[in-house]
C-alpha cells in the first residue's frame, strides 16, 4: 500500500510538470532562461527588466509579484511591447489564461501564431542586450559608435 501511494504521488507530480511544460512549450526555454537569470541575481534581473522595457522599479516589482515565475514577468513586458498594449492588460490576460500557455495569451492579445510578431516574441531580446542599466530600447540600441572589429 505504501509503494502504491508513492507511485501515485510521483505520477501526479509528473503530470503537473508535464502540464506546465506543455502550456509553455512554445516559450519554455525562453522562460526557463529568464528564471535562471532571476534566480542567479533577482535584484539585477529586476533592474535589467525595468531598464530594457522602460518600466519603473515599482511596476517591475508589481508584475513579478503577480506572476508565477520571473520568466512570466519578462513575457508580460515583451507581449506588451509587441502588441503596444499596457502591461496591465497583458497581466490580466495572463491571469485569465496562464494555464493555457503564452501562445494562447499572445493570440488573445492579437499576435497571430506564425506571424512575424509571434516569431519576434520567441526571440530572447533581453539576454542579447547588454546587461547594463538603461541599455534597452533606446534609439541607439544595436548601433556601434566605436571602431571595433571590421569597423576600420
N, C-alpha and C positions, 0 to 999 in steps of 0.2 A: 504493500500500500504506500509506503514511504517513497519507493522508487517511482511509482506511478505519479505521485504528487510532484516530485522533482522534474520528471519528464514533462508533465503538464505545464509547470512554471516556465521551463526552458522553451517549450513550444509557444506559449503566449508571448514571452519576451521576443522570440524570433519573429513572430507575426507583427508585433509592434514595430520592431526595427525595419522589417521588410515594408510595412505600410509607409513609414516615414521616408525611406529611400525611394519608394515608388512615387510618392507625392512630389518629391523634388528631383525626379530622375533627370529631367532636362537641365536642371541647375545644381545638381548635387555636389559636383566637385567645386564649383564656384562658391557655393555657400559654405562648404567644408573649409575651403581656403580662407574665407573671411573668419570663420570660427577659430581656426588655428592662429591667425594673426591676433585676434582679440584675446585668446587665451594666453598668448605669449606676453602681451602687454596691453591691457584694456585701456589704460589712460591714453597711450599712444594711438591705439585704434580709434578711439573717440575723437581725438584731436585731428587725425588724418581724415576721418569721415566728415567731420564738420568743415575742414579746410577744403577738401575736394569738392563737396557738394554745396559749399557756401551756406552751411547751416550753423545756427548758434549752438553753443555748448548745451544750453538747456533743451533745445529741440532735439539734439542728438541723444542726450540722456533720456528724454521722454520716450523717444522711439525705441531705444534699446530696452528700456524697462517694459515696453508694451508688446514686445515680440518674444518668441520662444528662444531664438538664438541670435547672436550678433550678426551672422550672415543674413538673417531675415531683415535686420535693420538696414544693412547695405542694400538689399534688394528693394526695400521700400523707397529709399532715396534714388536708386537707379531707375526704377519704374517711373517715379515722379519726374525725374529728369527727362526721360524719353517721351513720356506722354504729355509733359508740360502741365501736369496736374499737381495740386498741392499734395505734399507728403501725407497730410491728414486724410485725404481721400483714399490714397493708396493703403494707408494703415487700416482704414475702415473696411476696405475690400479684403485685406489680408485677414483681419479678424473674422470676417464672414466666411472666408473660403480657404483658410490655411491648410485644412486637411486635404484639399484637392490639388495643392501644389501651385507653384509660381506660374506655370504655364497657363492655368485657368485664370489666375488673378490677372496676369498680363492681358489675356484675351478679353476678360471682362472690362478692362480699362482701355481697350481699343487697340492693343497690339496684336495683330493677326499672326497666328502661327505660320512660320515660314517667311514672313515679311523681313525686309531689311531691318526694321526696328527690333523684331524678335531676335534676329541674329546678333544685333548690337547688344541686346540685353544679355546674351550668353557670354559676351566677352568680358574679361576681367580688367576693366579700365583702371580700377582702383590700385591694384598692386603694381601695374606697369607704370603708374605715375611715381614720381619721386616721393619719398616718404616725408619730406619736409612739410611744415605747416604752410597752408595757403598756396600750395602748388597744384591746385586742382583745375578748375575750369576757366582760368584766366585767359585773356586774349593772346598771350604769348605762349600758351601751353604747346609743347611739342616743337617750338621754333628755337633753333640754336642761335646763340648770339656770339659764340666763340669760334675759334678756328677748328679745333677738334680734328678727328680723323676724317680724311678726304675732304677737308674744307679749305685747302690752300688756295 
